[in-house]
Amino acid sequence: MRRLWLIFAQTVTVSLAVLFVVSTLKPEWLGKRAGNISSVVALHESSSGNEPAIAASSYREAAKKALPSVVHIFTLQQVKTPRSPLLDDPIFRHFFGDRPEGEQQQNPQRNSGLGSGVVVSANGYVLTNYHVVEAADQIEVALNDGRNLKARVIGSDPESDLAVLQIKGENGEELKLPAITLGTMDNVGVGDVTLAIGNPFGVGQTVTMGIVSALGRSHLGINTFENFIQTDAAINPGNSGGALIDSQGNLIGINTAIYSRSGGSLGIGFAIPVSIAKNVMEQIIQNGTVTRGWVGVEAQEITQELAESFGLPDKSGALIAGVLRGSPADSAGIKPGDILLAVDGKMVKDPQIMLDLIASQKPGNAVSFKLRREKTLVDAQVKIGKRPPQQRERE
């Protein structure tokens, strides 16, 4: 009897052990649905769906899409040779004779320059920087397919450093150029991959890669209106006017300037956002010029010392340092010493923001200005004027 009991106990023990192993390793053999395993798999899939996408190992397709739309711009400027003072010396003229004025200018000096541009329409409009073409007497555009065509400036905006060219087809033929796809700034963020395309140092079409380092860069002293994309994609002389594109090959900026102590790239480059470039381009194509709002004030940044002396809670706003007599601001009763807090309901943080907000207003419209005068808040209705054209001087 004892022997039978021992055999029974061993059999039960082995059966339980087998059942434990099977239920753990092969539960489907028992006809069960391991609900907890399914939930783990579903959770893992959901989690992986929320993870950031792995960066592409190549941006060949993006470059392939945008490269045909980026052109090289060659400019020629005719410089008159200064008249030699020796021509006024009678002794010199006695030995060497008189030279006619026309002969003196027969071989004038010529300065050449280079830059880049972006084809924005199939019928020949090219967007570039104003400083690339500002002093050019002749402009030639080299297309990606090897053709060299003449171009003319149809309009420029020195305050944003943008210009629009129109390429002329040979013998008046209709052009069909590869226009770039315009991106949107709503989809651009710090850390996004960027590609800069241009003609650095005249070596030929070049693509460099980086990321968006910062957005909304201003107070750099480059342009009157500044709202730059900062990128560490290598930008060098000759890249000006070229394309800054995203990883899909869409245009997000026009390469404009670099911070450099040597003339070469130090990883700090600036591009004009496509939103600004598009607005300027459309106005130039439609009207030949860019129209901005203006009220005729000179503003000063509020420092901590000024904030304390005026009894202000913070440094927000723009101190009105001067008002042009007869200007829209003068007519609305704005006075030097006022602090501008808001334009059309939008807060003014500093003079640059103030300038941008006023410039974006349509001339002729009445816009509300919120000001602080001493310790009183004042509301003024200002009829926006048209900003006078300005020409930027360059050394």
Secondary structure, 3 states (H helix, E strand, C coil): CHHHHHHHHHHHHHHHHHHHHHHHHCHHHHCCCCHHHHHHHHHHHHHHHHCCCCCCCCCHHHHHHHHHHEEEEEEEEEECCCCCHHHHCHHHHHHHCCCCHHHHCCCCEEEEEEEEEEECCCCCEEEECHHHHCCCCEEEEECCCCCEEEEEEEEEECCCCEEEEEECCHHHCCCCCCCCCECCHHHCCCCCEEEEEECHHHCCCEEEEEEEEEEEECCCCCCCCCCEEEECCCCCCCCCCCEEECCCCCEEEEEEEECCCCCCCCCCEEEEEHHHHHHHHHHHHHHCCCCCEECCEEEEECCHHHHHHHCCCCCCCEEEEEECCCCHHHHCCCCCCCEEEEECCEECCCHHHHHHHHHCCCCCCEEEEEEEECCEEEEEEEECEECCCCCCCCC
